[in-house]
Amino acid sequence: MPKTSARLLSLLSLLQARRDWPGALLAERLDISPRTVRRDVDRLRELGYPIVAFKGPEGGYRLDAGSDLPPLLFDDEQAVALAVALQIATTTGAGIEEAAARALTTVRQVMPGRLRRRIGMLQVTAVGRSTTTRPESQVDSGVLMALGAAVHAREVLRFDYASPPGAGDDDPAGTAPRRAEPHHLVTWGGRWYLVAWDLDREDWRTFRADRITPRVPTGPRFTPRELPGGDVATFVAGRFRGSGDSGDWPCRGEVILRLPASEVSRYSRDGVVEELGPDRCRLVLGSWSWPGLAADIGRFDADIEVVGPAELRDAFGQLARRYASAATGPLGEKRQYV
């Protein structure tokens, strides 16, 4: 690569790394004169990069926002993070799947071979959506790459697993390394999970990736087992909903609400909403328990008519008694609110 072109790329990389750069500091970092920095800035401007000069004791430069998106530079970790994010975006259902897939193809085409191989081994399945962030459950990118490589190579994974307190004898902490046949790497509710066949317990498990510490080397290759239900999204959803491998909620009921269907559908998650009139709608919704389902429906703050089943009607009665008890004082007298 010509010396000038290489220097321009280095200058662009520095300008992307922070907001403001004193001219003298750029010259020092690039080992060139301030005059050469000014010439290189002019060359980048000719290529479409909106670089502005700012005044001050020393003066300097800033890569500003422009009307068009110019070519960008990414380091290795940034490129991997971008590719992973685009891969997840292709399964979000947010209407950007096609654009994300095209962007992912573009990124892969210009990646060095070493990064393209890493990304090719990391196949991610997004299950469900998250509206919260959990900084405490962040996963090291090296762990994700190791898990993705094991899934791709179909090699038995050996790892230490930090089981949560109270996990019981089935998942004891601090024991010998776990051995599992890794099948899928998935995201659910803002966390990463590994779906695998636990060789020691002879059962399917979902391991939180932030609790996994892979061991090297990996074990022998294996022939993948058939995942219950055949679909990883259905399998994982069923496990977290407590409904086994069916993917459906264990408790599902039907009610009529005195609210417009347009208002209910905005907050019904995966429920089915049917309009019955301007201010009435039918709602079919699921949950992990009957009281939990009744509580979910109660949050709509509207008159409710239970269509069925009887378990849902009983759950409303149970919650009514519980709430009435909570509204009374220790001696059974109603509390006075101001």
C-alpha positions as CSV (number, residue, x, y, z in Angstrom):
1,M,0.0,0.0,0.0
2,P,1.4,3.5,-0.9
3,K,2.8,5.4,2.1
4,T,0.3,8.3,1.6
5,S,-2.7,6.0,1.4
6,A,-1.6,4.1,4.5
7,R,-1.2,7.4,6.3
8,L,-4.7,8.5,5.3
9,L,-6.2,5.4,6.7
10,S,-4.3,5.8,10.0
11,L,-5.5,9.5,10.2
12,L,-9.1,8.4,9.5
13,S,-8.8,5.7,12.2
14,L,-7.6,8.2,14.8
15,L,-10.4,10.7,13.9
16,Q,-13.0,8.0,14.4
17,A,-11.5,7.1,17.8
18,R,-12.4,10.3,19.6
19,R,-14.3,13.5,19.0
20,D,-11.6,16.2,19.0
21,W,-8.0,15.9,18.0
22,P,-5.4,18.7,18.5
23,G,-3.4,19.1,15.3
24,A,-0.1,18.8,17.1
25,L,-1.2,15.6,18.7
26,L,-2.2,14.1,15.4
27,A,1.1,15.0,13.9
28,E,2.9,13.4,16.8
29,R,0.9,10.2,16.6
30,L,1.4,9.9,12.9
31,D,5.0,11.1,13.0
32,I,4.5,13.7,10.4
33,S,4.5,17.5,10.3
34,P,1.4,19.7,11.1
35,R,1.5,20.9,7.5
36,T,1.3,17.3,6.3
37,V,-1.7,16.7,8.6
38,R,-3.5,19.7,7.0
39,R,-2.8,18.3,3.5
40,D,-4.1,14.8,4.5
41,V,-7.2,16.3,6.0
42,D,-7.9,18.1,2.7
43,R,-7.5,14.8,0.9
44,L,-10.0,13.1,3.2
45,R,-12.4,16.0,2.6
46,E,-12.1,15.4,-1.1
47,L,-13.1,11.8,-0.5
48,G,-16.3,12.9,1.2
49,Y,-15.3,12.8,4.9
50,P,-16.8,15.8,6.7
51,I,-13.8,16.9,8.7
52,V,-14.1,20.3,10.4
53,A,-11.3,22.4,12.0
54,F,-11.9,24.0,15.4
55,K,-10.2,26.9,17.0
56,G,-8.4,27.0,20.3
57,P,-5.0,27.3,21.9
58,E,-3.7,24.6,19.6
59,G,-6.4,24.2,17.0
60,G,-7.5,20.8,15.8
61,Y,-9.9,18.6,13.8
62,R,-13.1,16.7,14.3
63,L,-14.8,14.1,12.1
64,D,-18.3,15.6,11.9
65,A,-21.7,14.2,10.8
66,G,-22.4,14.6,7.1
67,S,-25.3,14.2,4.6
68,D,-23.9,10.9,3.3
69,L,-22.3,8.0,5.1
70,P,-18.7,7.7,4.0
71,P,-16.6,4.5,4.2
72,L,-15.8,3.6,7.8
73,L,-12.9,1.8,9.5
74,F,-13.3,-0.8,12.2
75,D,-10.8,-2.7,14.3
76,D,-11.2,-6.5,14.6
77,E,-13.4,-6.5,17.7
78,Q,-15.6,-3.8,16.3
79,A,-16.0,-5.8,13.0
80,V,-17.0,-8.9,14.9
81,A,-19.4,-7.0,17.1
82,L,-21.0,-5.4,14.0
83,A,-21.4,-8.8,12.3
84,V,-23.0,-10.4,15.4
85,A,-25.4,-7.5,15.8
86,L,-26.4,-7.7,12.1
87,Q,-26.9,-11.4,12.3
88,I,-29.3,-11.0,15.3
89,A,-31.1,-8.2,13.5
90,T,-32.0,-10.6,10.6
91,T,-34.3,-12.4,13.1
92,T,-35.9,-9.6,15.1
93,G,-39.1,-9.2,13.2
94,A,-38.5,-5.4,13.2
95,G,-38.9,-5.0,9.5
96,I,-35.1,-4.6,8.9
97,E,-34.3,-8.3,8.2
98,E,-33.5,-7.9,4.5
99,A,-31.4,-4.7,5.0
100,A,-29.5,-6.4,7.9
101,A,-28.8,-9.5,5.7
102,R,-27.5,-7.3,2.9
103,A,-25.4,-5.3,5.3
104,L,-24.0,-8.5,6.8
105,T,-23.0,-9.8,3.4
106,T,-21.3,-6.5,2.6
107,V,-19.3,-6.6,5.9
108,R,-18.3,-10.2,5.4
109,Q,-17.0,-9.5,1.8
110,V,-14.5,-6.9,3.0
111,M,-13.4,-8.7,6.1
112,P,-10.0,-10.3,6.3
113,G,-10.1,-14.1,6.0
114,R,-9.3,-14.6,9.8
115,L,-12.3,-12.5,10.8
116,R,-14.6,-14.0,8.1
117,R,-13.9,-17.5,9.5
118,R,-14.7,-16.4,13.1
119,I,-18.0,-14.9,12.0
120,G,-18.8,-17.9,9.9
121,M,-18.6,-20.2,12.9
122,L,-20.9,-18.0,15.0
123,Q,-24.5,-18.9,14.1
124,V,-26.9,-17.1,16.4
125,T,-30.6,-17.7,16.9
126,A,-32.7,-14.8,18.4
127,V,-35.6,-16.1,20.5
128,G,-38.0,-13.5,22.0
129,R,-37.3,-9.9,22.4
130,S,-35.7,-7.8,25.2
131,T,-36.6,-4.3,26.4
132,T,-34.1,-4.3,29.3
133,T,-30.4,-4.4,29.6
134,R,-28.5,-6.5,32.1
135,P,-24.9,-5.3,32.3
136,E,-24.1,-8.0,34.9
137,S,-24.8,-10.7,32.3
138,Q,-22.5,-9.5,29.6
139,V,-20.5,-12.3,27.9
140,D,-16.9,-12.0,26.8
141,S,-16.7,-12.1,23.0
142,G,-14.0,-14.8,23.2
143,V,-16.4,-17.1,25.0
144,L,-19.1,-16.5,22.4
145,M,-16.5,-17.3,19.7
146,A,-15.4,-20.5,21.4
147,L,-19.0,-21.6,21.8
148,G,-19.8,-20.8,18.2
149,A,-16.7,-22.6,17.0
150,A,-17.7,-25.8,18.9
151,V,-21.3,-25.6,17.5
152,H,-19.9,-25.2,14.0
153,A,-17.4,-27.9,14.3
154,R,-19.8,-30.3,16.1
155,E,-17.2,-31.0,18.8
156,V,-17.9,-32.0,22.4
157,L,-17.5,-28.9,24.6
158,R,-15.7,-29.1,28.0
159,F,-16.4,-26.2,30.3
160,D,-16.7,-25.0,33.9
161,Y,-20.1,-23.8,34.8
162,A,-20.9,-21.3,37.6
163,S,-24.3,-22.6,38.7
164,P,-26.5,-20.2,40.6
165,P,-26.9,-20.6,44.4
166,G,-29.6,-23.1,45.2
167,A,-29.4,-24.9,41.9
168,G,-29.6,-28.2,43.7
169,D,-27.7,-31.4,43.2
170,D,-28.6,-31.5,39.5
171,D,-26.4,-28.6,38.7
172,P,-23.9,-28.4,41.5
173,A,-21.3,-25.6,41.4
174,G,-17.6,-26.2,41.7
175,T,-17.7,-29.8,40.4
176,A,-15.8,-31.5,37.6
177,P,-15.9,-29.9,34.1
178,R,-19.2,-30.3,32.3
179,R,-19.3,-32.2,29.0
180,A,-21.9,-31.3,26.4
181,E,-22.8,-31.6,22.7
182,P,-23.4,-27.9,21.7
183,H,-26.2,-27.4,19.2
184,H,-27.3,-23.8,19.1
185,L,-26.2,-20.4,20.5
186,V,-29.3,-18.3,21.2
187,T,-30.3,-15.0,22.7
188,W,-33.4,-14.7,24.9
189,G,-34.5,-11.8,27.1
190,G,-31.2,-10.0,26.7
191,R,-29.0,-13.0,27.7
192,W,-27.0,-15.5,25.7
193,Y,-27.6,-19.2,26.1
194,L,-26.1,-22.4,24.8
195,V,-28.5,-25.2,23.9
196,A,-26.7,-28.5,24.3
197,W,-27.1,-32.2,25.2
198,D,-25.6,-32.7,28.6
199,L,-23.6,-35.9,28.3
200,D,-23.4,-36.6,32.1
201,R,-27.0,-35.9,32.8
202,E,-28.3,-37.3,29.5
203,D,-30.7,-34.5,28.9
204,W,-31.1,-31.3,26.9
205,R,-30.0,-28.2,28.8
206,T,-29.9,-24.4,28.2
207,F,-26.7,-23.0,29.8
208,R,-26.2,-19.3,30.4
209,A,-23.2,-18.2,28.3
210,D,-22.0,-15.7,30.9
211,R,-21.5,-18.6,33.4
212,I,-19.5,-20.8,31.0
213,T,-15.7,-20.9,31.0
214,P,-14.7,-23.1,28.1
215,R,-11.8,-25.6,28.5
216,V,-9.3,-26.6,25.8
217,P,-9.0,-28.7,23.9
218,T,-12.5,-29.6,22.9
219,G,-13.7,-33.2,22.8
220,P,-14.3,-35.5,19.8
221,R,-16.7,-34.8,17.0
222,F,-20.3,-35.9,17.4
223,T,-23.4,-36.6,15.3
224,P,-26.0,-34.0,16.2
225,R,-29.1,-35.3,18.0
226,E,-32.6,-34.3,16.9
227,L,-33.8,-31.3,19.0
228,P,-37.2,-32.0,20.6
229,G,-39.8,-30.3,18.4
230,G,-37.2,-29.9,15.7
231,D,-37.1,-26.1,16.0
232,V,-34.7,-24.3,18.4
233,A,-36.9,-21.2,18.9
234,T,-39.9,-23.4,19.9
235,F,-37.7,-25.5,22.1
236,V,-36.1,-22.6,24.0
237,A,-39.4,-20.7,24.3
238,G,-41.0,-23.9,25.8
239,R,-38.3,-24.3,28.3
240,F,-38.5,-20.8,29.6
241,R,-42.3,-20.8,29.6
242,G,-42.3,-24.0,31.6
243,S,-44.3,-25.9,29.0
244,G,-41.7,-28.6,28.1
245,D,-40.8,-28.7,24.5
246,S,-44.1,-27.6,22.9
247,G,-43.2,-23.9,22.9
248,D,-46.7,-22.9,24.1
249,W,-47.6,-21.5,27.5
250,P,-48.8,-24.1,30.0
251,C,-51.8,-22.0,30.8
252,R,-53.9,-20.2,28.2
253,G,-57.3,-18.6,28.6
254,E,-59.8,-16.4,26.9
255,V,-61.5,-13.2,28.1
256,I,-63.6,-10.3,26.8
257,L,-62.3,-6.9,27.8
258,R,-64.2,-3.6,27.6
259,L,-61.4,-1.9,25.7
260,P,-60.7,-1.1,22.1
261,A,-58.8,-3.9,20.3
262,S,-56.2,-1.4,19.1
263,E,-55.3,-0.5,22.7
264,V,-55.1,-4.1,23.9
265,S,-53.0,-5.4,21.0
266,R,-50.3,-2.9,21.9
267,Y,-49.6,-4.7,25.2
268,S,-50.7,-8.3,24.6
269,R,-47.3,-9.7,23.7
270,D,-48.0,-12.9,21.8
271,G,-51.7,-12.9,22.6
272,V,-54.5,-13.0,20.0
273,V,-56.8,-10.0,20.0
274,E,-60.2,-9.9,18.1
275,E,-62.3,-6.8,17.8
276,L,-65.9,-7.2,19.0
277,G,-66.9,-3.5,18.8
278,P,-65.6,0.0,19.2
279,D,-65.0,-0.7,23.0
280,R,-64.9,-4.5,23.3
281,C,-62.5,-7.1,22.2
282,R,-61.7,-10.8,22.8
283,L,-58.2,-11.7,24.1
284,V,-56.6,-15.1,24.1
285,L,-53.4,-15.0,26.2
286,G,-51.0,-17.4,27.8
287,S,-48.8,-17.5,30.9
288,W,-46.7,-19.8,33.1
289,S,-49.5,-20.1,35.7
290,W,-53.2,-19.4,36.1
291,P,-52.8,-16.7,38.8
292,G,-50.0,-15.2,36.6
293,L,-52.4,-15.1,33.6
294,A,-55.1,-13.5,35.7
295,A,-52.7,-10.9,36.9
296,D,-51.5,-10.2,33.3
297,I,-55.1,-9.7,32.2
298,G,-55.9,-7.5,35.2
299,R,-53.3,-5.0,34.3
300,F,-55.4,-3.8,31.4
301,D,-57.6,-2.0,34.0
302,A,-60.9,-2.8,32.4
303,D,-64.1,-4.8,33.0
304,I,-63.4,-8.5,32.4
305,E,-65.6,-11.3,31.3
306,V,-64.0,-14.8,31.5
307,V,-64.9,-17.0,28.6
308,G,-62.8,-19.9,29.9
309,P,-61.4,-22.2,31.1
310,A,-62.6,-22.7,34.7
311,E,-59.1,-22.6,36.0
312,L,-58.7,-19.0,34.9
313,R,-62.0,-18.0,36.6
314,D,-60.8,-19.7,39.8
315,A,-57.5,-17.8,39.5
316,F,-59.4,-14.5,39.4
317,G,-61.2,-15.5,42.5
318,Q,-58.0,-16.4,44.2
319,L,-56.4,-13.1,43.3
320,A,-59.6,-11.2,44.5
321,R,-59.3,-12.8,47.9
322,R,-55.6,-12.1,48.1
323,Y,-55.9,-8.5,47.1
324,A,-58.8,-8.0,49.5
325,S,-56.7,-9.3,52.3
326,A,-53.8,-7.0,51.3
327,A,-56.2,-4.0,51.5
328,T,-57.1,-4.7,55.1
329,G,-55.1,-3.9,58.2
330,P,-53.7,-6.4,60.8
331,L,-57.1,-6.5,62.6
332,G,-59.2,-7.0,59.5
333,E,-60.1,-3.3,59.4
334,K,-59.9,-1.4,56.2
335,R,-56.9,0.9,55.9
336,Q,-57.5,4.6,55.6
337,Y,-55.9,6.2,52.6
338,V,-55.3,9.9,52.1
